[in-house]
């Protein structure tokens, strides 16, 4: 129906990663977590579910770090994917201590992981909130 000549503007995955709109999971961690294709998180999912600072530890009185929180996201996504091997979109719940506020109780959030074509047609995975695209 459309050709490349019909496209007015295209925003690539590589551009989104360079701009910080997507956070690319380092290859070593993603491979250790069992993912064979590149994985990225939306900026919102990364900031809400992974990002953690020393100030967060002090405020919440919960010792966590970004790598551990990233592992939690990857592990839950992998467990959900194993349960639905033929699906290109999976939803899963994650318990994480929110960065906002000062409480130390973990709260549940719902995330989505989708396997789709990357910039060159290669398989890639993007993890985000259900209302993101």
C-alpha positions as CSV (number, residue, x, y, z in Angstrom):
1,X,0.0,0.0,0.0
2,X,2.8,2.5,0.9
3,X,6.3,2.7,-0.3
4,X,9.4,4.2,1.4
5,X,8.8,7.3,-0.8
6,X,5.5,7.9,1.1
7,X,7.2,8.1,4.5
8,X,7.6,11.7,5.6
9,X,9.4,11.0,8.9
10,X,10.8,7.9,10.6
11,X,12.2,7.7,14.2
12,X,14.5,4.7,14.5
13,X,15.1,2.6,17.5
14,X,18.8,3.7,17.3
15,X,17.7,7.3,17.5
16,X,15.4,6.6,20.4
17,X,18.2,5.0,22.3
18,X,20.6,7.8,21.5
19,X,18.0,10.4,22.6
20,X,17.3,8.5,25.9
21,X,13.7,7.7,24.9
22,X,14.7,4.0,25.1
23,X,17.2,2.4,27.5
24,X,19.2,-0.4,25.8
25,X,19.9,-3.2,28.2
26,X,23.6,-4.0,28.2
27,X,24.4,-7.1,26.1
28,X,26.1,-8.9,29.0
29,X,23.2,-8.6,31.3
30,X,20.5,-9.4,28.7
31,X,22.4,-12.5,27.6
32,X,22.9,-13.7,31.3
33,X,19.2,-13.2,31.8
34,X,18.5,-15.5,28.8
35,X,17.6,-13.1,26.1
36,X,19.1,-13.8,22.7
37,X,17.9,-10.6,21.0
38,X,18.5,-6.9,22.0
39,X,16.2,-5.6,24.8
40,X,15.3,-2.0,25.6
41,X,13.1,-0.4,28.1
42,X,11.0,2.7,27.6
43,X,12.3,5.7,29.4
44,X,9.3,5.7,31.7
45,X,9.6,2.0,32.5
46,X,13.3,2.5,33.2
47,X,12.8,5.5,35.5
48,X,10.0,3.9,37.4
49,X,11.2,0.3,37.7
50,X,15.0,0.4,37.4
51,X,16.5,3.8,38.2
52,X,17.7,4.0,41.8
53,X,20.2,6.2,43.6
54,X,21.9,6.4,47.0
55,X,19.5,9.1,47.9
56,X,16.6,6.7,47.2
57,X,18.2,4.1,49.5
58,X,18.5,6.7,52.3
59,X,15.0,8.1,51.8
60,X,13.3,4.7,51.6
61,X,15.6,2.8,54.0
62,X,15.7,0.0,51.4
63,X,19.0,-1.1,50.0
64,X,18.7,-1.6,46.2
65,X,20.7,-0.9,43.1
66,X,19.9,-0.3,39.5
67,X,21.4,-3.6,38.3
68,X,19.3,-5.6,40.8
69,X,16.2,-3.8,39.8
70,X,17.0,-4.3,36.1
71,X,17.5,-8.0,36.8
72,X,14.0,-8.1,38.4
73,X,12.4,-6.6,35.3
74,X,14.3,-9.0,33.0
75,X,13.5,-12.0,35.1
76,X,9.8,-11.3,35.3
77,X,9.7,-10.7,31.5
78,X,11.5,-13.9,30.8
79,X,9.2,-16.0,33.1
80,X,6.2,-14.4,31.4
81,X,7.7,-15.2,27.9
82,X,8.4,-18.8,28.8
83,X,4.7,-19.2,29.7
84,X,3.6,-17.8,26.3
85,X,6.3,-18.9,23.8
86,X,4.2,-18.2,20.7
87,X,3.1,-14.7,21.7
88,X,4.8,-11.5,20.4
89,X,3.3,-9.5,23.3
90,X,3.3,-10.5,26.9
91,X,2.1,-8.6,30.0
92,X,3.6,-9.2,33.4
93,X,3.5,-7.8,36.9
94,X,6.5,-6.5,38.7
95,X,6.8,-5.6,42.4
96,X,9.1,-2.7,42.9
97,X,9.6,0.0,45.6
98,X,8.5,3.2,43.9
99,X,11.1,6.0,43.8
100,X,8.5,8.6,44.7
101,X,7.7,9.2,48.3
102,X,9.5,7.7,51.3
103,X,7.8,4.4,51.9
104,X,9.5,1.0,51.6
105,X,6.6,-1.1,50.6
106,X,6.8,-2.7,47.2
107,X,4.0,-1.9,44.8
108,X,2.8,-3.8,41.8
109,X,3.0,-2.4,38.3
110,X,2.1,-4.0,35.0
111,X,4.6,-4.0,32.1
112,X,4.5,-5.2,28.6
113,X,7.3,-6.8,26.5
114,X,6.9,-7.0,22.8
115,X,9.1,-8.7,20.3
116,X,9.1,-6.8,17.0
117,X,11.3,-5.7,14.1
118,X,14.2,-3.5,14.8
119,X,15.7,-0.8,12.4
120,X,17.0,-3.4,10.0
121,X,14.2,-6.0,10.4
122,X,16.0,-7.9,13.1
123,X,14.1,-9.2,16.1
124,X,14.2,-6.9,19.2
125,X,12.3,-6.6,22.4
126,X,10.9,-3.5,24.0
127,X,9.5,-3.4,27.5
128,X,7.2,-0.6,28.5
129,X,4.0,0.3,30.3
130,X,0.8,-1.0,28.6
131,X,-0.3,2.5,27.6
132,X,3.0,3.2,25.8
133,X,3.7,2.3,22.2
